Amino acid sequence: MAENQSHHQQQEHQEEQQFVEENASEKVNDETIDDNNQSQVYSWPQINFDVQPYRSYHFYRQFRSYSNPNNFLKSVKWSPDGSCFLTSSEDNTLRVFSLPDNETDCPARSISSGLDEDSYAAKLLVGEGESVYDCCWYPYMTASDTTSCVFATTTRDHPVHLWDSTTGELRCTYRAYDAMDEITAAFSIAFNPTGTKIFAGYNKTVRVFDVHRPGRDFAQHSTLQGSKEGQSGIISAIAFSSAHSGMLATGSYDQTTAIYREDNMELLYVLHGQEGGVTHVQFSKDGNYLYTGARKDPYIMCWDVRNTVEVVYKLYRSTEHTNQRISFDIEPIGRHLATGGQDGLVHIYDLQTGQWTSSFAAALDTVNGFSFHPFLPMAVSSSGHRRFAVPDDADDVGAVSLSSNENCASVWGFSYTSATENTMSINNEDSLGNLEDEKF
């Protein structure tokens, strides 16, 4: 009996040892796989802006109707996961356009020169009751998780709405009230980098809503300090630092931009210099610089947040004669900035030098929106402006005639160099350099 028990214990010990060795082997294999995955980190493609981009997709018909032929676009924004983009237009409607499933590596080829039809229809239409002031995507939105597929909007005389981008249903409402206990509308909105709060800009006030607590609960922060320091106008633009430094910038119609701490809204700097009300602010990818643009001001200003005494440089764009919000965007790699304007052109600037790089014609009217794809060499533009042409016949509402390159949205594909090609080019240059050294 003792021998059998000893033999049985020895067998169990061998099985345990084998189990430990197999687990150790699996752990080593898993760590090897993780190391391989970490070594294969995605590298942003380097866009060749010297080569003119090509129009991959084009949309204009679905923005027009017989009753509203002059419906123009106001803004356009890619989703954080790059699967779709969101447009806002004068008809108080937001449209979601999905990128075709075959767009996994690079943009499609250029469409034919004839733009008689839209490339495809929007997958979702969301109608608001009044004019849309601002909209923004949830920062961790991904198509694989439907609970994250949401965007926020703010409209005139309405609270902040959170919409489902797959079904079009209203998920949540965030309501702010004034001193008369009446609902007041935000003029600008933005999610904080962690996606837990919505910051909304009002007149001399920023209100902060907890995303998980819809309703009328919010924290209120005045942008005008007791010593009259700060911002005295409507907060028309909000942006957070891309480097997660805990800073946010707010633009105001009083022609100033302010930088605050996110956690307690402590005022850090107030920037002066724009000639009009600030309508767009954006941090550089490293968080060290801030770019601001204003209405009826032809220059985008670059500020060093570490030394805000003076402007670093100015970037020109054609916006002297419009009250529209003309947005701009920085490519994912952080090297270039693109902006539209009244001249129908998109101008590209090198942010390291502040010098103009190139430009291309995106529309035959004002290009008011431009957004780079988050990881592909693509971008989307929106165009249009209000027209006051009076038809010959007062009953003929369809008398306004626009071309397909007016009041439109276009997806652009850029020529690019992949990370592999960059590495090969660098290696070839090194090899040539070594050969030349050997010759001498």
N, C-alpha and C positions, 0 to 999 in steps of 0.2 A: 504493500500500500504506500509506504514511504517513498519507494522508488518511483511508483506511478505518479505520485503527487509532485516529486521533484522533477520528473520528466515533463509533467504538465506545466509547471511553473517556468521551466526553461523554455518551453515552446511559446508560452505567452510573452516572455521577455524578448524572444527573437522576433515575434510579430510586432511588438511595440517598437523595437529598434528599427525594423523595416519601415513601419509607419512614419517614424520620426525622420528617417533618411529620405523617404519619398516626399514628405512635406518640405524638408529642407531643399530638396532638388527643385520642387515646384516653386518655392520661394525664390531660389536663385534664378530660375527661368523667368518668373514674373518680374524680378528686378532687372533682368537683362532686357526684357521686353519694354519695361518702363524707361530704361536708359535709352533704348533705341528710339522710343517715341519722343523722348525729350530731345534727342539729337536731331529729330526730324521736325523741328519747330517751323511753323509756317512763316515764310518770309514774304514781305510785301513786294509785289512787282514794281519795278521802277518804270514809271510812265514816261514816254518820250513826247514831251509837249511840243517839240519842234515839228513833229508830224501832225498834220491836221486830223482831228478825230472824224469818225464817220457816224452817221445817224443809224442806229440799230433798230429803233422803234419810234413811232410817231403817233400822236393822238391829238385830234382837234374836233372831230365831228360830234363826239358824245358830250362835249362841253357846250354845244349850241342847240337851241331849239327855236321853233317858229316864234314863240312868245318871248324868248330872250336870246336873240341872235348875237348880242354883244356881251355875253357872259365871259369874263376874263379870269384867268388864273391869278392867284395871289401868292401862293407858296408851294413848295414841293420838298419832301423829306424822305430819304431812304429809311427803312426799318433797320434796327441795330443788327439783325441777322442777315440783312441783304436780300431777303426773299421777296420783298415788295416795297413799293413806295407810296406815299400818301400825298394827295393834292388837295388844296383848298381853293375854292373859286367863289366868285361874286354871287352865285345863286344859292349861297349858304349851304352848299353840299360838299362833303368830303368824300373822295373816291380813293379806293385802294386798288392798285394795279400790281398783280403778281408777276414776278419774273418767270418766263417759261422754264420748264423743268430742265431743258437741255443747257441752260446757262450755269454750268458748274465749274468751268475752267476759264473760259474767255468769252467775250461778247460775240453775238452773231455777226454775220457779215452785213455790210451796208445794204439798206433797203433800196429799192429802185427810186429813181429820181422823182417819179410821179407819186405825189402824196394825196391821192384821191380818197383813200380809205384809211381808217385807223388800223393800227397793227393788230390790236385785239381789244376786247371790251374790259372795263373795270370789273373786278370780281365782287366789289362791294360798294354800295352807295349809302352814306349816312347823311340825313338831312337835319340841319339845325333850324331853329325857329327864327334866328336873327343873324346879322353879319358876324362871321367868325373872326375874332381878333387874333387868336394864336392856337397852335396845336403842337403836340410833342408825343413821341413814342416812349413807352416804358423801356428803360435802358437795358433790361435783360430779356427783352422780347425775343422769342425763338419759335419758329413755326412747328417744331417738334413738341412743344409744350403749349397746348391751347390756352391754358390758364394764364400764360404770360403774354398772350397776343392781345394787347390793349394799347390804346392811345387816348390822350386827354385833349379836351378842347375847351376853349372859353369863348363865349359869344355875348353880344350886347344884351343887357338886361336879363342874363341867365347865369346860373351858377356854373362851376366847373364840372364838366361831364367826363366820365371814363367809359369809353366805348370798347366793345369786343370787336376786334378786327376780322374775325372769322364769321360771325353771325350778324353783326350789326346791332346787337342788343346793348342797351344802356346798363352797364355794370354798376356804377356808383355815381353819386352826386355829392359834391362838396360845396356847401353854401356859406357865403360870407354876408354879413348884415351890416348896414351902416347905422348911424346914430338914431335914425328914425325906425329902426328894426325892419328895413326893407332890403331885399336882396340886391347886392351890388356886384357888378361884373368885373372880373380881372381883365387887365389889358395884356398880360403876358404870363406864361406859365412854364415851369421846367421841373422835371424830376431831379432829385439829388442823386449823386453817383451810386448810392446803394439802392435806390429805387424804393425807399421807405417813406419818403415825404414828397409832397408837391409844394413848391414855392410859387406863389402867385403875386403879381405886381398890381398895385392899385394906386390911387392918388396919394402920394406921400407915405405910402404904407406897403409893407410886404407881409402877407399872411401865409402861414405854413400849416398845411394839412397833413395829418397822418394818413397814409394810403389805406391802412387797414381799419380806419375809423371814419367812414363817410358820415356826412351830416353837417352839423353847424359847429363842430368843435374845431378850433384852430388856435394857433399862437399868433399874436399880432406884434409887429415891430415897426415903429415909426422910422422913416428914412430922414427925418429932419430933427436934429438934435436941439436941445434947449438953447444953445448958443447960435442957432440958425445955421449950423454947419451940417452939410449933408445934401440931400436932394429934395427939392421943393415941388417937383412936378410929378406927372404920371410916370410910374415905373413901366416902361414899354419894352424892356428886354432883360432877360435873365440867362446867365450861363455859369456853369461850374467848371472849376479847373480840371483838366484832363488828367493831371498828375495825382489826383486824390490828395491834394495838399490842404483840403479843408477850407478853401476860399471860393467865393462866388462873386460875380460881377453883375451889377444892375445898371442898365441904361435908362435915362430919364428924358422926358420932353423938355426939361429945363437946360438941355445941352450938356449935361454932365454924365460921367460914368463913375460909379463908386465900387469899391472892393470891400467886401465884408468877410468876417469869419462865419462859417456855416453854423457852428454849434451854438453860438450866442448872438449872432448878428452884430458883432462889434465892428464899428466902422474903422477901416484901416486907411484908405486913401480916397480922395475925391479928385477925379481927373477932369480938367477943363481944356477946351480947345476946339471942339466941334462947332460948326456954324449953324447946325440945326438940331432938332430933337433926335436923340440917339435911338435908333431902331434895331440895331443888331450888335451884339457883343459875342466874342468867341476867344477862348484861350488857345495858345499854341499847344502842341502835343506834350511838350515837356513842362508846361505850366508856368514858364518863366516870362512869357509875353502875352499881352492882351491886345486884340484887334477890335476896333470900334468903328461903326459906320452910322451916319445920320442922314435924315431926309434933307433934300436940297443942299447937300454938302458933297462936293465932288471927290473927297478924299477919305480913304480908310486910314485910320491912324494906328500905328504900332507903338505900344507902351511896354517898357520893361518894368514888371511889377516889383523888381528888386531896387529900382531907381526911377521913381515916377516924376522926377523933376521936369523932364522935357520929353518930347516925342522922339522916338528912335528914327522913324521915317514915315512917309506918307505914300499911299498907293492910289493912283488916279482911277476914277471911273466916271461915266457920264450920268450924273444924277442931279444936275443943277436945277432942273425945271420940273421935278415931280415930287409929290408928297408920299409916293408909294414907299413901302418897305422894300428895299433892294438887299436881299440877303447874299452872303458869300459863304464859302466853305474852304476848309483846309484838307488836302489829301491825307489819307490814312498814314502815310509815311512821314508826314509833317513838314515836307520841304517846300511845297508850293501852295498858293492860295488862288482861288478862282472867284471872280465876281462878274455879275451881269451889269446892265445899265440901259439907259434909254436908247442907245445907238444900236441895240440888237446884238451886240458883241459880248462874248465872254472873254475877259482878260485874265491871263495867267501871270502870276508874279512869283519870283524866287524870294522866299522869306529870309534866306541867309544874307542876301545882298539888298533886298528891297527893290530889285530891278525888274522891269517888264521882261517876260520871257516870250510870250506869244499870245495870239488871240484868234478866235474863229467866230463866224456868224452863226448864231443859234436861232434867230428869228427875225422877222421883219418889223417887230415892235419891241417894247420894253421887256428885257429879260429880268424878271423880278425874283426868280428863285433858281438856285443852283446847289446841287448836293452830290458829293462823291459817294460811290458805292463803298461800303465799309472794308472790303478786302479784294474786290475785283477791279481791273482797270476800266471802270465805267463811271458814268455820271448821268444825272438827269437834270433837265432845265425846264422851267416854266416861264411863260411869257403872257403879256397882255396888259392893257390899261383901259381906263374908262374913256369912252368916246361920247362926245356930245353932238354928233351930227344929227340934224333934224331931217326926217324923211320928207319928201315932197308931198306925199299924201299922209295926213295925220292918222288915217286908219290903217295904213300899210306899215305894220310893225316889223315886217321882214325886209324893209328897204335897205338896211345896213348890210353891206356885202364885204366879207373879209376873205383873205386868202388862207390857204392851209398852213401857212407859216406865221399866222397871227392868232393870238389867244390859243396857244397850243402847248403841249408838253412833248419833249423828245428825250430818248435815251441815247447816250453817246458812248461809242467804244473808242478807246485810245490805243495807240501803238505802245508796246511795252517791252521791257527786257526782263526775263525771269531771273530768279536768284541763281539758277544753275548757269545761265549764260553769263551773268556777272562774274561768277567764280571762275568760269573757263576763260573769260576775257582777262581777268586779273592774272591768272596763271600763265596765259600766253604772253602777257606783257612782261611778267617776271622772267619767263624763259627767254624772250627776245633780249631783255636787258642782260641776262647772264651770257648769252651768245656774244653780244656786243662787247661785254667786259672781257670775254676770252679772246676776242679779236685784237683787242688793244693790250 
